[in-house]
Amino acid sequence: MSVGHIDIGSNDRAAPTSDVALPAKSLFASMPTAYFNSGSIHPLPRGAQRALEAYAAHKTLSRSAAPLDMRAADDRVMALFAGLIGVTPDELAFTQSTTMAENLILSALDLPRSGGRVVTDELHFAGSLYTYARLAQAGVDVVVLPMTDQGTIDPEAMAAAVNDKTKLVAISQVSSLNGFEHDLSAVCALAHAHGAYVYTDIVQAAGAMPLDLAGSGADFAGCASYKWLMGDFGLAFLYARKDVHHLLRPSWWGYYQVNGQKQIAPLPKGDILEPGSYRPMSNAQGIFAMGTMCRTGVAMLDYSLDWISRVGTRALMKHRLPLIDAIQNELRKRGYQPLTPLGSRSPLLAFALDDAPAKLAERLDEHGISLALGPDRFRISLAAFNDLNDVDRLLEALPRVVPS
């Protein structure tokens, strides 16, 4: 398969400004396996480990610990992530996970109480499909579009499903199942033509490929940090387009939404603080922020997002395309059934195989290969540290005849 036709996009706000070479093996610890599972959990770079250790030393209050300004780190991390996905920092808020971001957005849209239709698809995150199944039980008209035989979502099927009663189209920008990538601009144009919003889960895209959420017209997004952002569990980002802030009706409130307050103590007997005593911030944090967040995650991302931004998501994508090409070509020749559409730009590559753990786990372990095994498939993830030597090891480990 030639990769020359793939359009890697013209808007990459994380343009390369560094001479850091790829593959970036030296940035990571020596691993006991050839690791092809970054789409599940990305290894932490050494620099992020050092940042974490510096934060831990700071927390001991040791005299020898370097001083840290974590509020400044919060701002840097927000700005770096905003640059990676093509938005502004005031459209972002920290949250706990991608799932929490999606649920906060559903709440702010007054779902399920407000009703209407939600259109999603089988390639959205499995945990999200559970969320929409529960919304359907609560009376929301939920349409789940099927995956085609080519591993895609049919745009015509989506166009038929989205109507003037549709309130939300919810998708994964890159599917964790097989790496399929939606045409986000087309999805947004369709939804907006019917007065609907678009939420996109970008956890398998952000940090791995160029994104321009503002240019695409996406209204909302969620993204955890432990995959391609090279962070850890417990810290995620929520994006809400500034133009829709005034339309949202959040039902959760926390003091991190407040820019300042007039504290009165003791209160006059029988009184409570007037809402006007508080000044919510006029940004996404003023709508969605709750309370304290995972500061260890901020410390790690302060390093990792800076590195990703200096190398550039376009360079990271160009690095892995020949690796994906080599794996796709060889495994197709061997007769493995691909689940990932040809021409995919994503870092994920999946193949169908019934009872994959029983058929592959022991052999992969013997060859020192780590990848994701599911009941009916296996998935390969290509990261900044993978190279053709890793690919050779992978292809040597996978049976030349598809196991029956």
RANOR-V528482 format. One record per helix or strand of 2 or more residues. SS is the DSSP state (h for helix, s for strand). FROM is the first residue (numbers start at 1). LEN is the number of residues. If there is no record, write none. Layout:
BEGIN
[[SS FROM LEN] [SS FROM LEN]]
END
This chain:
BEGIN
[[h 25 3] [s 34 2] [h 46 14] [h 70 16] [h 89 3] [s 92 4] [h 98 11] [s 117 5] [h 126 12] [s 141 5] [h 155 7] [s 166 7] [h 184 10] [s 197 5] [h 213 4] [s 220 5] [s 236 5] [h 242 6] [h 255 3] [s 258 4] [h 275 3] [s 278 3] [h 285 4] [h 295 17] [h 313 22] [s 337 2] [s 348 5] [h 356 11] [s 369 2] [s 372 3] [s 377 5] [h 388 10]]
END
